[in-house]
Amino acid sequence: LLPTIKGLDWSTTCGLDLLGDISGLPASTGVCSESTQSASFQCLSCLSSVGTGWLLVLISSLVDIYFVFYLASAVVGGIMGHHRHLNDLKNTSLPIDLREHQGREASLFERTFGPGWQHVWRVMVRGLLAESLISPKQAQSLAQAA
């Protein structure tokens, strides 16, 4: 966005020299260069137009920053979730093996949550039932499976 407003400043566009010799730029002439014109309609129009242009650039850059952040977060989060095999986390049609010391999911639960993993399992089943992702009959059979 910044290259689109290159040269759009109060000094070169309107002739308003606020910094004097500090900037090192030659003085430019415009509708605000004379002291008698500083409060004229033409000068105020020019100053407000340049200020509005810079305000739009500032607002657009703030929006773009958040858009890029959320896009990057979604991409990185998706890759991390895929790497952790969280693709079908709430898919109720996947088979699970909760046989103690034999089943793949039972050993994963025990390794993750410790020896009392059955309580965590029942809380998860209640959560699925509360979100209406499983039927009461499925909830009962899943709770008894652990």
C-alpha positions, 0 to 999 in steps of 0.5 A: 500500500505504501508505494501507491501513495509515494509522494503524497505528503503535505509538502509536495502535494499542498506546499505546506512546509512544516519542517523547514530546512530540517528535512533537507528537501527543497521547498515546494509551491502549492496551495498552502505555500503562502502564509495568507493561503494557509486557512483557505478552502483550497489549502484545507481541502488539500490537507484533508485529502492527503490526511484521508489518504494516509488514514486509509492506508493506516486502516488498510494495513491494520486490517491486512495484518490481522488477515495475514495473521489469521490466514497463517494461523489457519494454515499452520494449525491445519498442518499441526492438526494433520501431523497429530492425526486430529483429522476426524476427531469428532467422527463417530463412525470410526472404530475404536479399540478400548480393550484394556492393555490391548486396544490401540486407543486404550493405550493412547488414553492411558499414556495421555491421561494416566490410569484413570483415563476411563473417567476422562472417556466418560466426560468426553462421551457426555460432551459428545452427547451434549453437542448432539453428535451422538445419540443416547444409545451410542453414548451408553454403549461408548460409556460401557466400552471403557 
